[in-house]
Amino acid sequence: MNIKKNIKAHGWTLKQLAQAMGVTQPAISALLNGNATLYKLKEIANVMGIPVAELLLEEEEQINSFKCPHCGKVIKISING
């Protein structure tokens, strides 16, 4: 899973994200290089205005699924309208 790549794909730099979150760029880098908690991922996604799932997508996966960062299982999301 490459969260940094997904952040960039949504038009954000780590510097912009850090400024929006009120932290330093090295702090964001350290967070993303370590084991980011679901709470922190939700905070990042909220600042970016996207669902958390979009941060967790692998390149080959579609928007309706993501890989669990804990067990590695693919989780499919469906929206019944």
C-alpha positions in Angstrom: 0.0 0.0 0.0 1.4 3.3 -1.0 -0.5 6.0 0.9 2.0 8.7 -0.2 1.4 7.9 -3.9 -2.4 8.1 -3.3 -2.0 11.5 -1.6 -0.1 12.7 -4.6 -2.6 11.2 -7.0 -5.3 13.5 -5.4 -3.2 16.6 -6.1 -1.6 17.0 -2.7 2.0 17.3 -1.7 3.2 16.2 1.8 4.1 19.8 2.5 0.5 21.0 1.6 -1.0 18.2 3.7 1.3 19.0 6.7 0.4 22.7 6.5 -3.4 21.9 6.3 -3.0 19.6 9.4 -0.9 22.1 11.3 2.2 19.8 11.6 5.6 19.7 9.9 6.3 17.8 6.7 8.8 15.5 8.5 6.0 14.6 10.9 3.7 13.6 8.1 6.5 11.6 6.4 7.3 9.8 9.7 3.6 9.1 10.3 3.2 7.6 6.8 6.5 5.7 6.9 5.5 4.1 10.2 2.2 2.5 11.2 -0.4 5.2 10.8 -3.4 4.6 13.0 -6.9 4.5 11.5 -7.6 7.7 13.4 -4.7 9.5 11.7 -5.7 8.1 8.3 -9.2 9.4 8.9 -7.8 12.8 9.9 -5.7 12.9 6.7 -8.6 11.8 4.5 -10.9 14.4 6.1 -8.4 17.2 5.4 -8.1 16.0 1.8 -11.9 15.7 1.5 -11.8 12.0 0.4 -12.9 8.7 1.9 -10.2 6.8 3.9 -10.5 3.9 1.4 -9.0 6.1 -1.3 -5.8 6.5 0.8 -5.5 2.7 1.0 -6.1 1.7 -2.6 -3.5 -0.3 -4.4 -2.9 0.7 -8.1 -4.6 -2.4 -9.4 -7.6 -2.2 -7.2 -10.8 -0.4 -8.2 -12.4 2.4 -6.2 -14.9 0.0 -4.6 -12.3 -2.1 -2.7 -9.2 -1.7 -0.5 -6.8 -3.9 1.3 -7.0 -4.1 5.1 -3.7 -2.7 6.4 -3.8 -5.3 9.3 -4.7 -8.6 7.7 -4.2 -7.9 4.0 -7.7 -9.1 3.0 -9.4 -7.1 0.2 -12.5 -5.4 1.5 -15.2 -4.6 -1.1 -17.4 -1.6 -0.6 -20.8 -1.4 -2.1 -23.2 1.5 -1.9 -26.9 0.6 -2.3 -28.7 3.6 -3.6 
